Amino acid sequence: MFDLRLADCVTGMAGLETGSIDLVVTSPPYNLGVRYGKFSDNANRAAYLDWCEDWAKQIRRLLPPNGSFFLNLGAAPSNPMLPHELILRLRRSFVLQNTIHWIKSITLPNENGEEISRGHFKPIQSPRFLNDCHEYVFHLTPEGKTPLDRLALGVPYQDKSNIARWGHSGGRDVRCRGNVWFIPYQTIQRRARERPHPATFPVQLAVNCIRLHGLTRLNRMLDPFLGIGNSAVAAQECGLTNFIGFEIDRDYLREARMRLVRQTPARKTSRAL
């Protein structure tokens, strides 16, 4: 059942049973002045961090000891400490088990030495700052001991001799992808229609988190900041049947529900590099 509710997440989560959620994948407002429909994203810093502790305590209550909380956070170049300040606050409730770097755009040389750019970013015009091409995904857990399905996102060995060299390979040509994920946004033509939300993460980012946590021990997933439902779409793509999300903006919630209806089981998830 996909249960998408129009509700404040703190109030909504308070009504859920303790230990009833296996996985949380979400991205809260960053308090960077983003123009949401029904949320003021420019609170006092102390008040914002206090509010984050409130919803994080509810998430902690809902997770069992081997649960996972994947928290996507970004920052403005002029305000780079926000993700780190928040994580320091959340240490009161969670253990930071992994830090994943979500790369939105990158430039690398190809085999001919030519530099090739992939992905999308929002250009910065200031002479002080570099273009911001990445965000964090913090993997928080109750005790720091949550097992992961590391090879669910596995990639082939570049040097095939390593298959035999490393005993943990078991003779298989697959290794852990690591903590740097290149996941570009899909190219869109009309933002108002195709991505009617000012701050979304790609569906594939949530798919990666779901698969990494492990599908075999995942019964119920939560996104307390649902937005237009990318996490719900990811859950549907992964074959999950028990998902709950909270959203305070009626328009965003309507879009999330419509996207689930439009989603077809035949769609294949792309493999992020």
Backbone as CSV, one residue per row, in Angstrom:
resi,resn,N_x,N_y,N_z,CA_x,CA_y,CA_z,C_x,C_y,C_z
1,MET,0.845,-1.193,0.000,0.000,0.000,0.000,0.881,1.244,0.000
2,PHE,0.577,2.175,-0.882,1.266,3.462,-0.919,0.356,4.485,-0.249
3,ASP,0.769,4.909,0.933,-0.033,5.784,1.782,0.600,7.167,1.784
4,LEU,0.098,8.061,0.946,0.625,9.418,0.824,-0.335,10.375,1.516
5,ARG,0.150,11.036,2.576,-0.730,11.816,3.435,-0.405,13.304,3.405
6,LEU,-1.445,14.112,3.423,-1.299,15.561,3.574,-1.185,15.840,5.071
7,ALA,0.035,16.012,5.546,0.239,16.182,6.981,1.643,16.689,7.255
8,ASP,1.786,17.390,8.366,3.101,17.742,8.880,3.804,16.458,9.308
9,CYS,5.077,16.330,8.972,5.749,15.052,9.187,5.936,14.732,10.669
10,VAL,6.203,15.733,11.506,6.404,15.458,12.923,5.121,14.911,13.536
11,THR,4.003,15.571,13.225,2.710,15.092,13.720,2.371,13.738,13.124
12,GLY,2.612,13.578,11.814,2.289,12.324,11.148,3.088,11.159,11.678
13,MET,4.394,11.359,11.848,5.232,10.264,12.337,4.895,9.894,13.773
14,ALA,4.441,10.869,14.559,4.086,10.592,15.949,2.959,9.567,16.049
15,GLY,2.162,9.438,14.991,1.061,8.486,14.989,1.426,7.106,14.497
16,LEU,2.698,6.896,14.128,3.135,5.585,13.642,3.732,4.766,14.786
17,GLU,3.655,3.467,14.652,4.120,2.558,15.693,5.644,2.537,15.776
18,THR,6.165,2.538,16.966,7.607,2.466,17.198,8.199,1.225,16.515
19,GLY,9.320,1.426,15.821,10.008,0.324,15.163,9.326,-0.216,13.930
20,SER,8.397,0.554,13.356,7.587,0.038,12.242,8.128,0.380,10.863
21,ILE,9.248,1.112,10.776,9.810,1.549,9.495,11.219,0.969,9.338
22,ASP,11.477,0.307,8.236,12.797,-0.275,7.990,13.762,0.695,7.324
23,LEU,13.224,1.581,6.480,14.078,2.447,5.671,13.436,3.814,5.508
24,VAL,14.241,4.853,5.692,13.827,6.228,5.422,14.771,6.809,4.376
25,VAL,14.212,7.348,3.315,14.982,8.076,2.311,14.297,9.417,2.124
26,THR,15.021,10.501,2.365,14.363,11.799,2.308,15.373,12.916,2.099
27,SER,14.833,14.076,1.781,15.619,15.293,1.655,14.781,16.437,2.203
28,PRO,15.113,16.946,3.384,14.323,18.023,3.978,14.660,19.359,3.340
29,PRO,13.871,20.386,3.594,14.278,21.734,3.177,15.640,22.077,3.769
30,TYR,16.478,22.760,2.987,17.845,23.037,3.419,17.992,24.361,4.175
31,ASN,16.907,25.111,4.309,16.944,26.427,4.952,17.875,27.394,4.215
32,LEU,17.774,27.358,2.887,18.622,28.206,2.042,17.809,29.214,1.238
33,GLY,16.540,29.420,1.648,15.715,30.401,0.959,15.066,29.902,-0.313
34,VAL,14.949,28.576,-0.469,14.279,28.019,-1.637,12.797,28.369,-1.588
35,ARG,12.217,28.672,-2.725,10.813,29.087,-2.781,9.907,27.872,-2.961
36,TYR,9.486,27.299,-1.833,8.512,26.213,-1.862,7.111,26.795,-1.906
37,GLY,6.148,25.924,-2.197,4.772,26.391,-2.254,4.196,26.752,-0.903
38,LYS,4.413,25.884,0.116,3.771,26.069,1.416,4.758,26.037,2.573
39,PHE,6.022,26.296,2.329,7.014,26.204,3.396,7.960,27.385,3.308
40,SER,8.235,27.998,4.463,9.184,29.101,4.523,10.568,28.550,4.796
41,ASP,11.469,28.696,3.829,12.785,28.065,3.890,13.864,29.047,4.343
42,ASN,13.521,29.919,5.255,14.507,30.897,5.725,14.362,31.146,7.223
43,ALA,14.293,30.066,7.992,14.153,30.171,9.437,15.470,30.591,10.073
44,ASN,15.388,31.065,11.307,16.577,31.288,12.115,17.369,29.991,12.211
45,ARG,18.709,30.060,12.107,19.523,28.849,12.057,19.286,27.951,13.276
46,ALA,19.264,28.524,14.459,19.058,27.720,15.660,17.681,27.068,15.650
47,ALA,16.672,27.826,15.225,15.320,27.275,15.179,15.225,26.159,14.150
48,TYR,15.913,26.324,13.035,15.910,25.294,12.000,16.540,24.003,12.521
49,LEU,17.674,24.100,13.188,18.346,22.922,13.705,17.514,22.247,14.798
50,ASP,16.846,23.038,15.615,15.956,22.471,16.642,14.821,21.689,15.991
51,TRP,14.255,22.267,14.925,13.168,21.597,14.198,13.664,20.292,13.580
52,CYS,14.870,20.317,13.039,15.426,19.093,12.457,15.594,18.010,13.517
53,GLU,15.999,18.399,14.707,16.101,17.413,15.779,14.743,16.813,16.116
54,ASP,13.691,17.621,16.030,12.347,17.126,16.334,11.946,16.005,15.383
55,TRP,12.099,16.245,14.061,11.688,15.183,13.136,12.670,14.009,13.139
56,ALA,13.941,14.291,13.418,14.919,13.196,13.467,14.638,12.258,14.644
57,LYS,14.195,12.803,15.766,13.865,11.961,16.918,12.714,11.017,16.595
58,GLN,11.771,11.496,15.804,10.673,10.630,15.397,11.167,9.518,14.476
59,ILE,12.043,9.860,13.546,12.612,8.837,12.660,13.368,7.799,13.474
60,ARG,14.147,8.259,14.447,14.898,7.316,15.290,13.957,6.373,16.024
61,ARG,12.844,6.887,16.507,11.877,6.049,17.215,11.276,5.000,16.295
62,LEU,11.106,5.345,15.037,10.440,4.458,14.093,11.348,3.359,13.550
63,LEU,12.662,3.576,13.583,13.580,2.604,12.997,13.928,1.498,13.986
64,PRO,14.000,0.258,13.511,14.532,-0.834,14.337,16.055,-0.714,14.392
65,PRO,16.737,-1.515,15.230,18.200,-1.404,15.358,18.963,-1.560,14.048
66,ASN,18.429,-2.325,13.090,19.129,-2.530,11.812,18.496,-1.721,10.676
67,GLY,17.789,-0.648,11.025,17.189,0.210,10.012,18.194,1.167,9.390
68,SER,17.783,1.830,8.311,18.628,2.797,7.602,17.877,4.092,7.373
69,PHE,18.597,5.185,7.512,18.070,6.526,7.247,19.048,7.206,6.293
70,PHE,18.634,7.355,5.027,19.449,8.039,4.026,18.963,9.482,3.914
71,LEU,19.826,10.406,4.286,19.477,11.827,4.370,20.255,12.612,3.323
72,ASN,19.558,13.123,2.315,20.177,13.941,1.273,20.197,15.400,1.722
73,LEU,21.386,15.994,1.726,21.550,17.389,2.120,22.493,18.095,1.161
74,GLY,22.150,19.309,0.847,23.023,20.156,0.045,23.312,21.437,0.806
75,ALA,24.097,22.301,0.185,24.458,23.571,0.818,24.662,24.620,-0.252
76,ALA,24.536,25.851,0.146,24.896,26.957,-0.747,26.386,27.243,-0.564
77,PRO,27.095,27.641,-1.625,28.515,27.945,-1.471,28.790,28.995,-0.394
78,SER,27.857,29.909,-0.200,28.030,30.930,0.827,27.623,30.433,2.212
79,ASN,27.107,29.211,2.278,26.642,28.653,3.550,27.028,27.169,3.608
80,PRO,28.319,26.851,3.532,28.745,25.469,3.330,28.656,24.579,4.562
81,MET,28.508,25.154,5.751,28.575,24.359,6.968,27.246,23.733,7.370
82,LEU,26.156,24.117,6.709,24.842,23.645,7.144,24.732,22.120,7.234
83,PRO,25.105,21.349,6.182,24.980,19.886,6.308,25.773,19.326,7.482
84,HIS,26.939,19.878,7.737,27.789,19.367,8.801,27.241,19.737,10.183
85,GLU,26.704,20.949,10.292,26.079,21.344,11.553,24.894,20.450,11.875
86,LEU,24.119,20.131,10.856,22.951,19.286,11.087,23.368,17.876,11.481
87,ILE,24.359,17.317,10.813,24.819,15.971,11.144,25.378,15.918,12.564
88,LEU,26.063,16.973,12.984,26.564,17.010,14.357,25.403,16.988,15.352
89,ARG,24.319,17.663,15.023,23.130,17.628,15.876,22.529,16.224,15.914
90,LEU,22.477,15.579,14.759,21.807,14.279,14.677,22.617,13.158,15.314
91,ARG,23.865,13.435,15.682,24.656,12.435,16.402,24.027,12.073,17.740
92,ARG,23.146,12.930,18.218,22.467,12.641,19.479,21.483,11.486,19.334
93,SER,21.057,11.229,18.093,20.072,10.173,17.853,20.600,9.037,16.985
94,PHE,21.604,9.318,16.135,22.055,8.343,15.144,23.570,8.211,15.132
95,VAL,24.012,7.127,14.500,25.420,6.945,14.156,25.560,7.206,12.658
96,LEU,26.540,8.017,12.282,26.815,8.236,10.865,27.614,7.048,10.361
97,GLN,26.960,6.147,9.635,27.588,4.897,9.210,28.324,5.050,7.880
98,ASN,27.780,5.836,6.950,28.426,6.076,5.655,28.120,7.490,5.178
99,THR,29.062,8.075,4.472,28.847,9.359,3.797,28.999,9.133,2.306
100,ILE,27.935,9.391,1.578,27.909,9.190,0.123,27.934,10.555,-0.555
101,HIS,28.726,10.662,-1.599,28.812,11.911,-2.359,28.018,11.735,-3.662
102,TRP,26.941,12.469,-3.778,26.124,12.448,-4.985,26.688,13.484,-5.960
103,ILE,27.276,13.003,-7.048,27.858,13.872,-8.070,26.801,14.127,-9.139
104,LYS,26.454,15.383,-9.320,25.424,15.758,-10.294,26.017,16.086,-11.661
105,SER,27.261,16.522,-11.657,27.935,16.859,-12.910,29.426,16.650,-12.723
106,ILE,30.087,16.159,-13.781,31.525,15.904,-13.685,32.156,16.010,-15.068
107,THR,33.416,16.388,-15.087,34.201,16.439,-16.327,35.417,15.541,-16.171
108,LEU,35.572,14.608,-17.115,36.680,13.651,-17.079,37.292,13.519,-18.475
109,PRO,38.574,13.195,-18.555,39.169,12.942,-19.875,38.770,11.564,-20.383
110,ASN,38.518,11.450,-21.688,38.240,10.137,-22.264,39.553,9.479,-22.674
111,GLU,39.454,8.340,-23.356,40.668,7.600,-23.708,41.575,8.375,-24.663
112,ASN,41.031,9.396,-25.332,41.829,10.210,-26.249,42.350,11.483,-25.600
113,GLY,42.084,11.638,-24.304,42.548,12.824,-23.613,41.620,14.015,-23.740
114,GLU,40.505,13.831,-24.417,39.532,14.921,-24.553,38.671,14.996,-23.301
115,GLU,38.416,16.188,-22.814,37.601,16.357,-21.618,36.118,16.328,-21.992
116,ILE,35.394,15.420,-21.351,33.972,15.218,-21.619,33.185,15.550,-20.363
117,SER,32.178,16.375,-20.497,31.342,16.749,-19.364,30.031,15.981,-19.411
118,ARG,29.583,15.542,-18.241,28.322,14.821,-18.110,27.527,15.431,-16.956
119,GLY,26.212,15.415,-17.105,25.348,15.859,-16.028,24.941,17.315,-16.132
120,HIS,24.276,17.786,-15.081,23.714,19.142,-15.069,24.044,19.826,-13.752
121,PHE,24.266,21.121,-13.805,24.479,21.901,-12.592,23.951,23.311,-12.827
122,LYS,23.728,24.026,-11.725,23.283,25.418,-11.804,24.515,26.313,-11.734
123,PRO,24.822,27.049,-12.802,26.047,27.867,-12.811,26.029,28.927,-11.716
124,ILE,27.192,29.188,-11.154,27.369,30.236,-10.156,28.165,31.365,-10.792
125,GLN,27.686,32.572,-10.679,28.318,33.715,-11.327,29.331,34.431,-10.436
126,SER,29.317,34.143,-9.143,30.203,34.835,-8.219,31.666,34.530,-8.527
127,PRO,32.561,35.550,-8.411,33.995,35.293,-8.612,34.630,34.565,-7.432
128,ARG,33.868,34.340,-6.352,34.433,33.719,-5.150,34.256,32.210,-5.092
129,PHE,33.222,31.678,-5.786,32.855,30.287,-5.566,32.916,29.464,-6.856
130,LEU,33.181,28.180,-6.686,33.128,27.236,-7.793,31.689,26.769,-7.999
131,ASN,31.384,26.322,-9.217,30.078,25.717,-9.456,29.898,24.526,-8.521
132,ASP,28.721,24.443,-7.936,28.438,23.398,-6.950,27.837,22.191,-7.660
133,CYS,28.594,21.122,-7.780,28.194,19.975,-8.598,27.940,18.712,-7.779
134,HIS,27.814,18.846,-6.464,27.579,17.651,-5.666,26.753,17.975,-4.425
135,GLU,26.144,16.922,-3.865,25.456,16.998,-2.588,25.830,15.762,-1.779
136,TYR,25.440,15.783,-0.514,25.709,14.650,0.373,24.487,13.751,0.497
137,VAL,24.751,12.465,0.707,23.736,11.533,1.188,24.344,10.872,2.416
138,PHE,23.846,11.226,3.585,24.355,10.677,4.835,23.545,9.432,5.187
139,HIS,24.252,8.329,5.399,23.610,7.082,5.806,23.691,6.986,7.324
140,LEU,22.575,7.253,7.976,22.489,7.259,9.428,21.779,6.002,9.907
141,THR,22.265,5.420,10.980,21.655,4.204,11.508,21.583,4.296,13.031
142,PRO,20.709,3.507,13.644,20.569,3.582,15.099,21.826,3.204,15.873
143,GLU,22.570,2.200,15.400,23.713,1.712,16.160,25.005,1.642,15.351
144,GLY,24.958,1.995,14.065,26.155,1.902,13.234,26.481,0.494,12.806
145,LYS,25.526,-0.428,12.944,25.786,-1.839,12.648,24.829,-2.414,11.609
146,THR,24.172,-1.560,10.851,23.203,-2.034,9.867,23.908,-2.677,8.676
147,PRO,23.627,-3.959,8.382,24.249,-4.598,7.213,23.661,-4.043,5.921
148,LEU,24.475,-3.999,4.892,24.056,-3.478,3.597,24.252,-4.530,2.512
149,ASP,23.473,-4.418,1.454,23.659,-5.274,0.280,24.609,-4.531,-0.669
150,ARG,25.890,-4.543,-0.339,26.875,-3.722,-1.058,26.962,-4.043,-2.540
151,LEU,26.768,-5.299,-2.893,26.910,-5.684,-4.288,25.624,-5.477,-5.091
152,ALA,24.556,-5.038,-4.438,23.347,-4.701,-5.187,23.611,-3.535,-6.134
153,LEU,24.596,-2.716,-5.801,25.023,-1.617,-6.674,26.404,-1.904,-7.251
154,GLY,26.775,-3.172,-7.291,28.120,-3.552,-7.687,28.471,-3.202,-9.122
155,VAL,29.763,-3.049,-9.361,30.293,-2.750,-10.693,31.400,-3.747,-11.014
156,PRO,31.681,-4.001,-12.296,32.753,-4.934,-12.665,34.127,-4.381,-12.286
157,TYR,35.068,-5.283,-12.029,36.452,-4.869,-11.799,37.043,-4.329,-13.105
158,GLN,37.719,-3.199,-13.005,38.402,-2.688,-14.192,39.618,-3.555,-14.508
159,ASP,40.366,-3.912,-13.466,41.509,-4.817,-13.615,41.024,-6.212,-13.237
160,LYS,40.836,-7.077,-14.223,40.252,-8.396,-13.982,41.142,-9.296,-13.127
161,SER,42.426,-8.964,-13.022,43.296,-9.779,-12.171,42.908,-9.655,-10.706
162,ASN,42.200,-8.595,-10.368,41.780,-8.411,-8.987,40.720,-9.430,-8.566
163,ILE,40.039,-10.029,-9.548,39.012,-11.021,-9.211,39.634,-12.175,-8.435
164,ALA,40.780,-12.626,-8.894,41.469,-13.716,-8.203,42.321,-13.214,-7.041
165,ARG,42.814,-11.987,-7.143,43.711,-11.444,-6.116,43.002,-11.215,-4.794
166,TRP,41.753,-10.740,-4.869,41.030,-10.411,-3.645,40.089,-11.554,-3.270
167,GLY,40.342,-12.156,-2.127,39.557,-13.303,-1.695,38.089,-12.993,-1.493
168,HIS,37.789,-11.726,-1.097,36.386,-11.399,-0.832,35.543,-11.356,-2.106
169,SER,36.184,-11.398,-3.293,35.411,-11.371,-4.543,34.648,-12.674,-4.769
170,GLY,35.126,-13.763,-4.162,34.472,-15.051,-4.368,34.506,-15.502,-5.810
171,GLY,35.442,-14.954,-6.590,35.550,-15.318,-7.995,34.578,-14.596,-8.900
172,ARG,33.829,-13.656,-8.350,32.835,-12.937,-9.148,33.400,-11.606,-9.639
173,ASP,33.025,-11.224,-10.839,33.489,-9.966,-11.414,32.552,-8.829,-11.009
174,VAL,32.522,-8.569,-9.718,31.692,-7.478,-9.204,32.296,-7.005,-7.892
175,ARG,32.318,-5.701,-7.725,32.860,-5.119,-6.495,31.927,-4.020,-5.998
176,CYS,32.145,-3.623,-4.756,31.372,-2.523,-4.175,31.589,-1.246,-4.987
177,ARG,30.509,-0.554,-5.286,30.588,0.685,-6.067,31.326,1.785,-5.323
178,GLY,31.246,1.783,-4.016,31.874,2.841,-3.233,30.905,3.954,-2.875
179,ASN,31.446,5.027,-2.337,30.598,6.091,-1.793,30.542,7.348,-2.659
180,VAL,30.892,7.218,-3.931,30.748,8.326,-4.885,29.830,7.863,-5.999
181,TRP,28.670,8.498,-6.106,27.649,8.108,-7.084,27.433,9.246,-8.080
182,PHE,27.665,8.966,-9.344,27.325,9.936,-10.390,25.901,9.652,-10.846
183,ILE,24.993,10.549,-10.514,23.589,10.406,-10.890,23.108,11.755,-11.424
184,PRO,23.093,11.932,-12.726,22.651,13.216,-13.287,21.139,13.334,-13.281
185,TYR,20.677,14.557,-13.253,19.257,14.795,-13.466,18.899,14.454,-14.907
186,GLN,17.693,13.979,-15.100,17.214,13.771,-16.460,16.962,15.118,-17.122
187,THR,17.294,15.203,-18.405,17.029,16.430,-19.153,15.527,16.625,-19.303
188,ILE,15.065,17.826,-19.014,13.640,18.136,-19.145,13.456,19.330,-20.070
189,GLN,12.265,19.449,-20.626,11.947,20.540,-21.540,11.144,21.639,-20.860
190,ARG,10.229,21.229,-19.967,9.362,22.205,-19.292,9.337,21.897,-17.804
191,ARG,10.070,22.715,-17.024,10.205,22.444,-15.601,8.852,22.473,-14.885
192,ALA,8.024,23.443,-15.201,6.749,23.577,-14.495,5.887,22.335,-14.636
193,ARG,6.055,21.631,-15.748,5.241,20.443,-15.986,5.966,19.164,-15.584
194,GLU,7.251,19.073,-15.874,7.974,17.820,-15.678,8.643,17.712,-14.305
195,ARG,8.959,18.855,-13.679,9.580,18.824,-12.355,9.076,20.017,-11.541
196,PRO,7.783,20.015,-11.183,7.160,21.174,-10.526,7.506,21.281,-9.043
197,HIS,8.767,21.262,-8.735,9.244,21.357,-7.353,10.644,21.950,-7.427
198,PRO,10.983,22.885,-6.551,12.264,23.589,-6.685,13.479,22.812,-6.218
199,ALA,13.286,21.680,-5.527,14.446,20.979,-4.968,14.145,19.489,-4.842
200,THR,14.375,18.755,-5.914,14.132,17.308,-5.905,15.438,16.549,-6.100
201,PHE,15.472,15.310,-5.620,16.568,14.425,-5.986,16.053,13.466,-7.058
202,PRO,16.948,12.924,-7.901,16.503,12.005,-8.947,15.925,10.719,-8.357
203,VAL,15.011,10.119,-9.078,14.457,8.833,-8.665,15.575,7.823,-8.454
204,GLN,16.577,7.842,-9.333,17.657,6.864,-9.245,18.427,6.963,-7.935
205,LEU,18.523,8.141,-7.366,19.212,8.280,-6.088,18.498,7.464,-5.011
206,ALA,17.171,7.569,-4.985,16.395,6.803,-4.011,16.456,5.308,-4.321
207,VAL,16.439,4.951,-5.597,16.564,3.538,-5.980,17.875,2.967,-5.437
208,ASN,18.958,3.700,-5.577,20.243,3.235,-5.060,20.193,2.998,-3.555
209,CYS,19.568,3.920,-2.840,19.477,3.786,-1.386,18.658,2.560,-1.003
210,ILE,17.562,2.338,-1.706,16.697,1.183,-1.430,17.467,-0.114,-1.661
211,ARG,18.116,-0.208,-2.799,18.842,-1.436,-3.136,20.021,-1.663,-2.197
212,LEU,20.685,-0.588,-1.805,21.830,-0.722,-0.915,21.396,-1.204,0.469
213,HIS,20.288,-0.691,0.957,19.792,-1.173,2.257,19.486,-2.666,2.192
214,GLY,18.953,-3.111,1.070,18.653,-4.526,0.901,17.169,-4.798,0.810
215,LEU,16.733,-5.262,-0.348,15.304,-5.488,-0.581,14.756,-6.643,0.243
216,THR,15.590,-7.636,0.559,15.082,-8.828,1.230,14.657,-8.554,2.672
217,ARG,15.169,-7.483,3.270,14.766,-7.189,4.643,14.088,-5.825,4.758
218,LEU,13.436,-5.457,3.673,12.744,-4.178,3.633,11.238,-4.404,3.486
219,ASN,10.510,-4.101,4.534,9.056,-4.255,4.507,8.321,-2.934,4.355
220,ARG,8.808,-1.881,5.031,8.092,-0.609,5.005,9.081,0.543,4.910
221,MET,8.799,1.457,4.008,9.671,2.601,3.743,8.910,3.897,4.007
222,LEU,9.647,4.920,4.432,9.057,6.223,4.768,9.837,7.352,4.117
223,ASP,9.105,8.364,3.645,9.697,9.652,3.280,8.878,10.735,3.974
224,PRO,9.410,11.358,5.022,8.649,12.386,5.743,8.538,13.710,5.003
225,PHE,9.364,13.921,3.969,9.309,15.136,3.145,9.097,14.697,1.699
226,LEU,7.894,14.284,1.386,7.610,13.571,0.146,7.814,14.411,-1.105
227,GLY,7.485,15.701,-1.053,7.579,16.522,-2.257,6.685,15.988,-3.357
228,ILE,7.233,15.866,-4.562,6.443,15.340,-5.683,6.615,13.837,-5.845
229,GLY,7.178,13.186,-4.830,7.100,11.734,-4.764,8.188,10.931,-5.434
230,ASN,9.381,11.488,-5.622,10.429,10.698,-6.271,10.794,9.453,-5.468
231,SER,10.783,9.544,-4.158,11.080,8.369,-3.339,9.996,7.312,-3.489
232,ALA,8.747,7.749,-3.604,7.646,6.795,-3.791,7.743,6.111,-5.147
233,VAL,8.101,6.867,-6.171,8.287,6.282,-7.500,9.423,5.262,-7.465
234,ALA,10.502,5.602,-6.753,11.623,4.671,-6.626,11.191,3.392,-5.917
235,ALA,10.397,3.538,-4.862,9.906,2.364,-4.132,9.056,1.490,-5.038
236,GLN,8.236,2.128,-5.843,7.390,1.377,-6.776,8.248,0.648,-7.800
237,GLU,9.276,1.301,-8.319,10.164,0.677,-9.289,10.876,-0.536,-8.699
238,CYS,11.187,-0.476,-7.404,11.905,-1.569,-6.750,10.982,-2.688,-6.289
239,GLY,9.692,-2.534,-6.530,8.751,-3.585,-6.187,8.251,-3.553,-4.760
240,LEU,8.492,-2.438,-4.040,7.983,-2.338,-2.675,6.474,-2.111,-2.699
241,THR,5.822,-2.598,-1.692,4.363,-2.479,-1.637,3.876,-1.771,-0.381
242,ASN,4.798,-1.375,0.494,4.400,-0.720,1.740,5.234,0.546,1.917
243,PHE,4.641,1.673,1.598,5.344,2.961,1.605,4.429,4.004,2.225
244,ILE,5.020,4.882,3.038,4.257,5.984,3.594,5.032,7.281,3.414
245,GLY,4.331,8.345,3.029,4.967,9.640,2.848,4.092,10.753,3.371
246,PHE,4.733,11.809,3.892,4.022,12.982,4.395,4.433,14.208,3.587
247,GLU,3.461,15.066,3.298,3.714,16.293,2.542,2.705,17.354,2.978
248,ILE,3.173,18.587,3.203,2.276,19.653,3.671,1.690,20.476,2.527
249,ASP,2.224,20.302,1.321,1.738,21.077,0.174,0.783,20.219,-0.638
250,ARG,-0.456,20.654,-0.718,-1.484,19.867,-1.402,-1.159,19.667,-2.886
251,ASP,-0.584,20.686,-3.534,-0.256,20.567,-4.956,0.855,19.543,-5.189
252,TYR,1.881,19.586,-4.353,2.957,18.604,-4.482,2.428,17.195,-4.240
253,LEU,1.556,17.055,-3.242,1.001,15.738,-2.929,0.176,15.210,-4.093
254,ARG,-0.599,16.080,-4.715,-1.399,15.667,-5.873,-0.484,15.183,-6.993
255,GLU,0.601,15.905,-7.225,1.546,15.505,-8.272,2.177,14.158,-7.941
256,ALA,2.515,13.944,-6.674,3.106,12.668,-6.280,2.152,11.513,-6.554
257,ARG,0.900,11.691,-6.222,-0.083,10.636,-6.460,-0.268,10.379,-7.952
258,MET,-0.267,11.446,-8.740,-0.418,11.292,-10.191,0.785,10.571,-10.787
259,ARG,1.957,10.852,-10.269,3.154,10.216,-10.818,3.157,8.722,-10.538
260,LEU,2.651,8.314,-9.403,2.550,6.889,-9.117,1.586,6.205,-10.070
261,VAL,0.509,6.893,-10.400,-0.467,6.331,-11.335,0.134,6.233,-12.727
262,ARG,0.904,7.265,-13.125,1.505,7.272,-14.463,2.642,6.280,-14.595
263,GLN,3.288,5.966,-13.460,4.437,5.082,-13.492,4.043,3.697,-14.000
264,THR,4.836,3.145,-14.903,4.544,1.818,-15.443,5.565,0.824,-14.943
265,PRO,5.156,-0.386,-14.586,6.105,-1.389,-14.090,7.194,-1.743,-15.090
266,ALA,6.942,-1.477,-16.374,7.904,-1.885,-17.404,9.131,-0.988,-17.448
267,ARG,9.067,0.191,-16.793,10.195,1.107,-16.863,11.396,0.518,-16.138
268,LYS,12.543,0.560,-16.785,13.769,0.028,-16.200,14.538,1.146,-15.531
269,THR,15.082,0.896,-14.348,15.918,1.881,-13.703,17.293,1.852,-14.338
270,SER,17.847,3.035,-14.595,19.184,3.116,-15.174,20.213,2.810,-14.102
271,ARG,21.380,2.350,-14.542,22.472,2.093,-13.598,23.327,3.333,-13.513
272,ALA,23.396,3.898,-12.315,24.217,5.096,-12.120,25.691,4.696,-12.120
273,LEU,26.528,5.590,-12.614,27.959,5.302,-12.665,28.610,5.591,-11.321
